[in-house]
């Protein structure tokens, strides 16, 4: 994918609050646009994409513009005008209140986070991308997008807020691996990364999301245990749809009665 040329017209299209009677805001943001674009391309591995779609280009442009604007704002004295925010040019103009500027900054970062997640989702259609190390890094977890935190646990969360919950997610996913096996978990994550998920896999993934969310929300083990049992019952009922799981040591241990879900067992899961 080639770099995107972001003119003042393009920038103001995606950052309409920066539209005013002059180009002061755009000129202030220009130095950051190149840095932001370079970082985004490197972080997401966008150079590997052969033919980005129109919506991918739009989302990438959105992400670059709003992030560059957000990163520049702390260095500007902004004033609120009739058409948007401008840069204070004389001592006789009072800068916009910190409350207004902070609201603007939060909105820009919210848009950036959502655009980032949407780009990740769309990149899964590219064969040249979805088996890259970068793709595998992002899709090494069932909670790869803030959407799942919002849907299941925290309605107001955005991508930049998710890191503090990642240790809990990692621990919950490790326990899930102990119960249903590495083979099935790795297969499900690969299917998510390839955006090629069957109806039965979707049901398993949704149950896993519910279990992880319950753990994040610090629910009592008595409330989480039924979710785990529901997951296992579903896998048992649909076992022919999950040959990887059927052949796994985790399944064989359960069926042979050798697996015991006890606290002293490293695979102990939620009571």
Residue, then its C-alpha position, 0 to 999 in steps of 0.5 A: x500500500x502506498x502512502x496517502x497524500x493528506x492535503x488541507x482539504x483531506x485533513x479538514x474533511x476528517x477533522x471538521x472541527x479544525x475547519x476555519x478561515x485560515x490554514x493555521x491548524x493544518x500547518x501546525x499538524x503537517x509535521x505530525x502527519x508524516x510521523x503518524x502515517x509512518x507509525x500506523x503503516x509500521x504498526x499495522x503492516x500496511x505496506x504488505x497490502x496490495x489492494x486496499x479497499x475504498x473503506x480501508x483507505x478512508x479508515x486509514x486516512x481517518x486514523x492518521x488525521x485524527x491521531x496527528x491532530x490529537x498529538x499536536x493539540x497539546x502544543x497549540x493554543x486553540x480558540x473556538x471560532x464560529x466554524x471550528x477550532x483555530x490557533x490563537x494568533x494575537x494576545x487579545x484572543x482568549x484560548x478555548x477552555x481546557x474543558x472544551x479542548x479536553x473534550x475535543x482531544x477525547x473525541x479524536x482519540x475515540x475516533x482513532x481507536x475505533x478506526x484502528x479496530x475497524x482497520x484490523x477487522x478489514x485487514x483479515x480479508x488480505x491473504x498477504x497480511x493475515x498470516x504475517x507475524x503482525x497479524x498473529x500478534x494482534x489475533x493472539x487473543x479472543x479480545x483483539x478489539x475493544x468491541x468485545x470489552x464494550x459488548x461484554x464488560x465495559x460499555x465505555x471502554x476504547x482500545x487505549x483503555x484495554x491494556x490494564x485488563x489484558x493480564x486478566x484476559x491472558x490469565x482467563x485464556x490460559x485457563x481456557x487452554x487448560x480446559x479445551x486444549x491448545x489445539x482448539x484455541x489456536x484453531x479458533x484464533x486462526x479462524x478469527x484471523x482469517x475471518x473464516x468462522x463456522x456457525x458452530x465455531x462462532x457459538x464456541x467463541x461467544x461462550x469463551x467471550x462470556x467466560x473471559x468477561x465474567x472473569x474480568x468483571x470478577x464474578x464469583x466462581x459459582x456464576x462462571x462455572x455454569x458457563x464453562x460447563x455450557x461450553x464443554x457440553x456444546x463441544x461434546x454435543x457438536x464433537x464431529x464439528x471439532x475434529x481438532x478438539x476430538x483428537x486433542x489430549x484435553x478431550x481424551x483426558x476428559x473422556x477418560x476421566x483422568x482430568x480433575x478440576x481441582x484447585x491444586x490442579x494447574x488447570x483449575x478453572x473458576x471453581 
